[in-house]
Amino acid sequence: MRRHAYAPANTLPGLLQRGRGLGALMAAEDPSSAAELVHGCIRWEWRWDTTVDERHRYLARLVRDLDLPLRPVVDLLSADEDACERAARVLELLALSGSAEAREALRSHVADGEHWLAVLESVADRWPAEWWDDLADTARARLARGGEPTPWAKVWAHWGIEVPTAARGPERPDPLTGLSGAALLELLADPAEPDARKTDALAVLHGRDPEPALVPLVPALGTADGEFPLPLLPTIVEKLGPRAMPAARDWAVSGTPWLARLGHEVLARHGEEQDAPALVADLERDWVERTWCGPMHTARGLARLGPAAADAVSLLRRFWLQTPHSYERPAYLAALAAISPAGTAEAYTESLWDCERDARLLGVAHAPDRPHVRERLAALRDDPMEATEVANAAGARLAGLTSEASGRE
């Protein structure tokens, strides 16, 4: 079950739902009061985008560091498929951190649980083989009674169990593949051609070198209802790079929403100082409309412009504080640092506890040298739950700080 009615961002529930580092720090001050909130963040889905927003490591650390009971998490293995997945990811990490209870709960689920296939395939990806290798006979017996294993999951190849894949029919050649670039552009420019044919033409162009002559055709390449660009058009425009300028400035102020969005995307990637007001206006519109997916691209464009984008600072700070889309949060902090770094020291420090790997990497690289920062760097370096990239970066930063201190003595 996914809930998007987030608590205010300045409250502990709201901070935990968003995966903010400040939430972890506040929860540590009163673990007993935070317990139900942490368990609730596992019980219900709070990620804005489950494909990119990270939470499992953040929540597993909270359970471990606050010494919270595992039973509410283990019980979720018997809930619906999504809740089981969230609980299993947390328990996998806790097992890596030394929890025998978490490890045995997942092994028991493979033997008796409803979602055993997903759990087995996941732990086999994340755990040492000796932790699950002895479950082979159990898995074979359960497979004999039914189930749909994932063909590419490494556990089946490890055990020599063949998993059939769906047969694919022969691919039919696209009749447009033999057309020249000029012929494809002529097809795209013809208002009598149906959207399906134009989509096929764009698919062919997508696999070729960019065609700058496509730029003037872009405004006419929307769907018949005017709501969206034709498939692959945004990617093709992205491949054009700066050659889509200055036409993108006209697109950005068009009355067609999809074209305006495309124009702003080009300005974010390739705009100049004169484009800062348009990008700031786009970010402000996203704030007013509470558009959480995508403003990070505008933020990156503003970061390129540096101090010329000073009017965006307040908006960027608001997005960093309040976005539920944690995947985008590092971009807002990086933009703030590029445009107006004053006041970012505390944000970098908080980011050492953030749910997002990229946010922790920013904190590792830029948090000021203070005793509690060094303690956190050491904790990240030594944490068996931590992503290898972050652990290595924390170790390198800590070694550098130690070397600098020794050089000053």
Number of C-alpha atoms within 10 A of each C-alpha: 9 13 11 11 8 16 14 12 18 12 13 20 21 19 23 30 29 29 28 29 23 21 24 26 15 15 22 16 11 11 19 13 11 22 17 15 18 23 20 17 20 25 22 15 19 24 22 21 14 12 8 13 21 21 25 22 22 23 26 24 21 23 21 16 13 19 13 19 12 18 12 15 24 20 14 19 25 15 15 12 14 17 20 24 19 21 27 27 21 23 29 24 25 24 20 18 18 13 15 11 15 23 22 14 21 25 19 13 19 23 17 12 15 16 19 21 19 18 21 22 18 18 23 19 12 12 15 11 13 9 13 17 13 10 16 15 12 12 17 14 11 16 13 8 7 9 11 10 18 15 15 11 16 14 22 19 12 12 14 9 12 10 14 10 10 7 6 6 6 6 6 6 8 11 9 16 15 11 12 12 19 12 13 20 19 12 16 24 17 12 11 8 11 13 17 12 13 21 18 19 22 23 18 18 22 17 10 11 11 17 17 13 13 21 16 11 13 22 17 16 21 18 16 12 6 14 12 15 19 19 18 15 21 19 11 20 24 17 16 18 14 16 18 22 17 15 17 26 18 14 23 23 15 15 9 15 16 20 26 20 18 21 24 27 23 29 28 24 17 19 23 14 13 11 19 23 16 17 24 22 13 17 25 18 13 18 17 8 9 11 14 17 15 13 25 24 20 24 28 19 26 35 25 20 22 17 17 17 25 18 15 24 21 12 18 26 17 12 25 22 18 19 23 26 24 26 23 24 27 23 24 27 27 19 26 29 20 18 21 16 14 9 10 18 16 12 21 26 25 21 27 29 23 30 25 25 22 19 28 27 21 21 26 27 18 18 22 16 13 10 9 11 18 20 12 18 26 17 15 24 23 14 15 16 20 20 13 13 12 23 23 15 19 26 18 16 20 22 15 12 14 12 11 11 10 9 8 6 5
